[in-house]
Amino acid sequence: MTRVFFQTFGCKTNQYDTEFLRTKMASDGGISVDEPAEADLCLVNSCSVTAKADQECRQFVRRLLRENGRARIVVTGCYATHAPEELRALSPRVEVYSNAEKNNLPACVGFEVGPEIYGLSRYSAKARAFVKIQDGCKAPCTYCIIPQTRPNYWNKPVVHVLKEVESLVAEGHGEVVLTGIRLGLYRGVLDGENLDLAGLLKKLVRLPGKFRIRLSSLEVTEVADEIVELAAANPKICRHFHIPMQSADDDVLKAMGRWYRFEKYQERIAFIRRHLPDCGLTADVLVGFPTETEEAFETTYRRIESLALSGLHVFPFSTRPGTKASELAPISHDVQRRRVNRLLALAEKLRADFRARFSGTQREVVAEPEGQGWTDNYIRVSHDPSVASGRLAMAAVP
């Protein structure tokens, strides 16, 4: 029996990858432990989307080296792919495996895994279950390192997606979150029929059981009319879309290598609202890109305010070596921080305004052990604590 400690940094796709590795290792006697000091093997699934993510990973690996002098220390993920030498330099004990090697990592470290493990049957200690259906990105974004760390497109076979979701629902997960690096580019085949993401969703909503499906993130050009219309017609699809924006200034979007302009984003938001007036709409915004002038930032601020989204994920620009944007002179940290704080304050107001729209109403929620959960349109609320974790129930929005 091998005792394994798992640590994940980064996105939902990474979280799924870790859970899949846990499942594979458990099939050959791997036992998950909660403390690094108890482990024979410490596995870190890293992120490299920002310099801070790299730093956090290095700090954590140093902690593992201090707290457990005998365990194998294995690092995989995007940082391990992008800068393996930086991790190996921490200690001769650190073993590094790239994203390309991640799927075979259990065998690399001594586990015997059967070919029948194609997905998850349960998601440990989680009410909501993530299901990775796509990987890879080749977008031209000038600030992003991910196309270098996950360059190859991959799609989970449709039959495996259906079986995995059905198994997770049977195990009591009332919400399944579909994840991918470019989720909207999903393509699959079932019984000779070519399916895109909308086609896959049509198959999923026909599965038996009381459950709902949430889409983790979709690029604005991949929010197809059919997906929105399907969500409007079928309550099994959550009324929430997370659509990265990054900037609302067209000149900055162009310098970022983004392939749309604000008018396109605005049009998609309007289309969604026509069909789903109660839909939660959240966005990523990257602040302090090197070409973002004060005027460009003010344009972004005003336009985001006018869209009245339900929330924002605000990130400061971080230079990633090897990207085109790393060749540009960064703006000052103080200016960046001031802009970030302004948008964070706006994000708080947007969340409060959206929540107030539904105050006093009942919404479907997926129950979590601590007595709180997410509504279908992504509002955090309390629920009846007697409802079993993972089950769907109605709860009041205060």
C-alpha positions in Angstrom: 0.0 0.0 0.0 1.4 3.4 -1.0 0.2 6.5 0.9 -0.2 9.4 -1.5 -0.6 13.1 -0.7 -2.1 15.2 -3.5 -1.9 19.0 -4.0 -3.5 20.8 -6.9 -2.9 24.4 -8.1 -4.9 26.1 -10.8 -8.0 25.5 -12.9 -10.9 23.0 -12.8 -9.2 21.0 -15.5 -6.2 20.6 -13.3 -8.4 19.6 -10.4 -10.0 16.9 -12.5 -6.6 15.7 -13.6 -5.6 15.2 -10.0 -8.8 13.4 -9.2 -8.3 11.1 -12.1 -4.7 10.3 -11.0 -6.1 9.6 -7.5 -8.6 7.2 -9.0 -5.9 5.4 -11.0 -3.6 5.0 -8.1 -6.4 3.8 -5.8 -7.0 1.0 -8.3 -3.6 -0.4 -7.4 -3.6 0.2 -3.6 -2.9 3.9 -3.4 -4.3 5.4 -0.3 -4.9 9.2 -0.1 -3.6 10.9 3.0 -4.3 14.5 4.2 -0.9 15.3 5.6 2.4 15.4 3.6 4.3 14.0 6.6 2.2 10.7 6.4 2.9 10.1 2.7 5.2 7.8 0.8 4.6 9.9 -2.4 3.7 13.6 -2.6 2.2 14.5 -6.0 1.9 18.2 -6.9 -0.2 19.2 -10.0 1.1 22.6 -10.9 -0.2 25.7 -12.6 1.8 28.3 -14.6 -0.8 30.8 -15.7 0.9 33.6 -13.6 4.3 34.1 -12.0 2.6 33.9 -8.7 1.3 30.4 -9.5 4.9 29.4 -10.2 6.1 30.9 -7.0 3.4 29.2 -4.9 4.3 25.9 -6.4 8.0 26.3 -5.6 7.2 27.4 -2.0 4.9 24.3 -1.6 7.5 21.9 -2.9 10.1 23.4 -0.5 7.6 22.8 2.3 7.2 19.1 1.2 11.0 18.7 1.2 11.2 20.0 4.7 8.2 18.2 6.2 8.9 14.7 4.7 12.5 13.6 4.2 11.7 10.2 2.8 8.8 10.6 0.4 9.1 10.8 -3.4 8.2 14.3 -4.5 6.6 14.3 -7.9 5.5 17.5 -9.8 3.4 17.5 -12.9 1.2 20.0 -14.7 1.8 23.3 -16.6 4.7 24.6 -14.5 6.4 21.3 -14.8 5.9 21.5 -18.5 6.9 25.1 -19.0 10.0 25.3 -16.7 11.0 21.8 -15.4 14.6 22.9 -14.7 13.3 25.4 -12.1 11.6 22.6 -10.2 14.5 20.2 -10.5 16.8 22.9 -9.2 15.0 22.8 -5.9 16.3 19.4 -4.9 17.6 16.1 -6.5 14.5 14.5 -4.8 12.1 16.4 -7.1 10.8 14.3 -10.0 9.2 16.2 -12.9 6.6 15.0 -15.4 5.1 17.1 -18.2 1.5 17.4 -19.1 2.2 15.0 -22.0 3.4 12.4 -19.4 0.6 13.1 -16.9 -1.8 10.4 -18.1 0.9 7.7 -17.7 2.3 9.1 -14.5 0.9 6.4 -12.2 2.7 3.7 -14.2 5.9 5.9 -14.2 5.9 5.9 -10.4 5.2 2.2 -10.0 1.4 1.7 -10.0 -0.3 -0.9 -12.2 -3.4 0.6 -13.7 -6.0 -1.3 -15.8 -7.1 0.0 -19.2 -10.8 0.0 -18.0 -10.3 3.2 -16.0 -11.5 5.9 -18.5 -13.0 8.4 -16.0 -14.4 8.9 -12.5 -17.2 7.1 -10.8 -17.2 9.5 -7.9 -15.4 12.8 -7.0 -13.9 12.5 -3.5 -15.0 15.1 -0.9 -16.9 17.2 -3.4 -20.6 17.9 -3.8 -20.1 19.0 -7.4 -18.2 16.7 -9.8 -15.9 18.0 -12.5 -15.6 16.1 -15.8 -12.8 17.0 -18.2 -14.0 16.5 -21.7 -11.4 18.6 -23.7 -7.8 19.6 -23.4 -5.4 21.8 -25.5 -5.3 25.4 -26.7 -3.7 27.0 -29.7 -5.1 30.5 -29.3 -2.8 33.4 -30.3 -3.1 35.3 -26.9 0.2 37.2 -26.5 0.2 37.0 -22.7 -0.6 33.4 -22.2 1.8 30.4 -21.7 -0.9 27.7 -21.8 -0.6 27.0 -25.6 3.0 26.1 -24.9 2.1 23.8 -22.0 -1.1 22.3 -23.4 -0.6 22.6 -27.2 -2.4 19.4 -28.3 -6.1 19.2 -28.8 -7.8 16.2 -27.1 -11.5 15.3 -26.8 -12.9 12.6 -24.5 -14.9 10.1 -26.5 -18.7 10.8 -26.2 -19.5 7.3 -24.9 -17.0 7.8 -22.1 -18.4 11.2 -21.2 -21.9 9.7 -21.0 -20.8 6.8 -18.9 -18.8 9.0 -16.6 -21.6 11.5 -16.0 -24.1 8.7 -15.5 -21.8 7.1 -12.9 -21.2 10.4 -11.0 -25.0 11.1 -10.9 -25.6 7.6 -9.6 -23.1 8.2 -6.8 -25.0 11.3 -5.6 -23.4 14.2 -7.5 -26.3 16.5 -8.4 -24.1 18.8 -10.4 -21.6 17.9 -13.1 -19.2 20.7 -14.3 -17.9 20.1 -17.8 -14.3 21.4 -18.0 -11.7 21.9 -20.7 -9.0 24.4 -21.7 -11.1 25.4 -24.7 -14.4 23.7 -23.8 -16.2 25.2 -26.7 -14.0 23.4 -29.2 -15.2 20.0 -28.0 -15.8 17.5 -30.8 -16.8 13.9 -30.6 -18.5 11.1 -32.5 -21.3 8.8 -31.4 -22.8 6.1 -33.7 -21.4 7.9 -36.7 -22.8 11.2 -35.7 -20.4 14.2 -35.4 -21.1 16.1 -32.2 -20.0 19.5 -31.0 -20.5 20.8 -27.5 -24.2 21.5 -28.1 -24.7 18.0 -29.6 -23.0 16.5 -26.5 -25.3 18.5 -24.2 -28.3 17.2 -26.0 -27.2 13.6 -25.2 -26.3 14.4 -21.6 -29.7 16.0 -20.7 -31.4 12.8 -21.8 -29.5 10.7 -19.1 -31.8 9.6 -16.3 -31.7 11.1 -12.8 -32.1 14.4 -11.1 -28.9 16.4 -11.9 -27.7 19.5 -13.7 -24.8 20.4 -15.9 -22.7 23.5 -15.6 -20.2 24.7 -18.2 -17.0 25.9 -16.7 -15.9 28.5 -19.2 -16.6 29.4 -22.8 -14.8 31.8 -25.1 -17.3 34.4 -26.4 -17.0 33.2 -30.0 -17.9 29.7 -28.8 -21.1 30.5 -27.0 -23.2 29.2 -29.9 -26.9 30.2 -30.3 -27.8 26.5 -30.0 -26.1 26.2 -26.5 -28.0 29.2 -25.2 -31.3 28.1 -26.7 -30.8 24.6 -25.2 -30.1 26.1 -21.8 -33.3 28.1 -22.1 -35.3 25.0 -23.0 -33.8 22.5 -20.5 -33.5 23.1 -16.7 -30.7 20.5 -16.5 -28.3 23.1 -17.9 -27.3 25.7 -15.4 -28.3 29.3 -16.2 -24.8 30.6 -15.9 -22.1 31.3 -18.4 -18.5 32.3 -17.6 -17.1 34.1 -20.6 -13.6 35.5 -20.5 -13.4 39.1 -21.6 -9.8 40.1 -20.6 -10.4 43.7 -21.8 -13.2 45.8 -23.1 -10.9 48.2 -25.0 -10.5 47.1 -28.7 -6.9 48.3 -29.0 -5.9 46.3 -25.9 -7.7 43.3 -27.2 -5.8 43.5 -30.4 -2.5 43.8 -28.6 -3.5 40.8 -26.4 -4.0 38.7 -29.6 -7.7 38.2 -28.7 -9.7 37.4 -31.8 -12.9 39.4 -31.1 -13.8 43.0 -30.2 -16.0 44.4 -27.5 -19.0 44.7 -29.9 -19.0 40.9 -30.3 -18.9 40.4 -26.6 -21.7 42.9 -26.1 -23.8 41.2 -28.7 -23.4 37.7 -27.1 -24.4 39.0 -23.7 -27.5 40.6 -25.2 -28.4 37.4 -27.0 -28.1 35.4 -23.8 -30.2 37.8 -21.8 -33.0 37.7 -24.5 -33.2 34.0 -24.0 -32.2 33.7 -20.3 -33.1 36.9 -18.5 -32.2 35.3 -15.1 -28.8 34.0 -16.3 -25.6 34.6 -14.3 -22.9 36.1 -16.5 -19.3 36.3 -15.2 -16.1 37.2 -16.9 -12.3 37.1 -16.5 -10.6 40.5 -16.8 -6.8 40.9 -17.2 -5.7 44.2 -15.8 -2.5 46.1 -16.5 -1.5 44.7 -19.9 1.6 46.7 -21.0 -0.3 48.6 -23.7 -3.3 49.4 -21.4 -3.3 53.2 -21.1 -5.3 55.1 -18.5 -7.8 55.9 -21.2 -8.1 52.2 -22.3 -8.6 51.2 -18.7 -11.4 53.7 -18.2 -13.0 52.4 -21.4 -12.9 48.9 -20.0 -14.3 50.0 -16.6 -17.2 51.9 -18.2 -18.1 49.2 -20.6 -18.0 46.4 -18.0 -20.2 48.6 -15.7 -22.7 49.1 -18.6 -22.9 45.3 -19.2 -24.1 44.7 -15.6 -22.6 41.3 -15.4 -23.1 39.2 -12.2 -19.4 39.0 -11.3 -15.8 39.3 -12.4 -12.6 37.4 -11.9 -10.0 40.1 -11.9 -6.3 39.2 -12.6 -3.2 41.5 -12.7 -1.1 41.0 -15.8 1.9 38.8 -15.1 4.9 38.6 -17.5 5.3 35.0 -18.8 8.8 34.4 -20.3 8.4 33.0 -23.8 5.3 34.9 -24.7 5.1 37.9 -27.1 3.9 40.2 -24.3 7.0 39.5 -22.3 8.9 41.7 -24.8 6.8 44.7 -23.9 7.7 47.1 -21.1 5.3 46.5 -18.1 3.3 49.3 -16.5 4.2 50.2 -12.9 3.0 48.0 -10.1 1.3 50.8 -8.3 -0.8 51.7 -11.4 -1.7 48.1 -11.9 -2.7 47.6 -8.3 -4.9 50.7 -8.4 -6.7 49.5 -11.5 -7.1 46.0 -10.0 -8.6 47.4 -6.8 -11.1 49.5 -8.8 -12.3 46.5 -10.7 -12.5 44.4 -7.6 -14.8 47.0 -6.1 -16.9 47.0 -9.2 -17.0 43.2 -9.1 -18.3 43.3 -5.6 -21.1 45.8 -6.6 -22.0 43.7 -9.6 -22.4 40.6 -7.4 -24.5 42.4 -4.9 -26.7 44.0 -7.5 -27.3 40.6 -9.2 -28.1 38.9 -5.9 -30.5 41.7 -5.0 -32.5 41.0 -8.1 -33.4 37.5 -6.8 -33.8 38.4 -3.1 -36.8 36.6 -1.7 -37.0 34.0 -4.5 -36.4 30.3 -4.4 -33.7 28.8 -6.6 -32.3 25.3 -7.1 -29.1 24.7 -5.2 -26.7 21.8 -5.0 -26.2 21.0 -1.3 -22.7 21.2 0.2 -21.6 19.7 3.6 -21.2 23.1 5.2 -24.8 24.1 4.5 -24.2 26.4 1.6 -24.2 25.9 -2.1 -24.5 27.5 -5.6 -27.8 28.2 -7.2 -28.3 27.4 -10.9 -27.4 31.0 -11.8 -24.4 31.0 -9.5 -25.4 32.8 -6.3 -24.0 31.5 -3.0 -26.8 30.7 -0.6 -27.5 28.7 2.5 -29.7 25.6 2.4 -31.4 23.1 4.6 -28.5 21.3 6.3 -30.4 18.1 6.4 -30.2 17.8 2.6 -27.5 15.3 1.7 -24.3 16.7 0.1 -24.5 16.7 -3.6 -28.3 16.5 -3.8 -30.4 19.2 -5.5 -32.9 21.2 -3.4 -34.7 24.5 -3.4 -33.3 27.3 -1.3 -34.2 30.9 -0.6 -32.0 33.8 -1.8 -31.9 36.2 1.2 
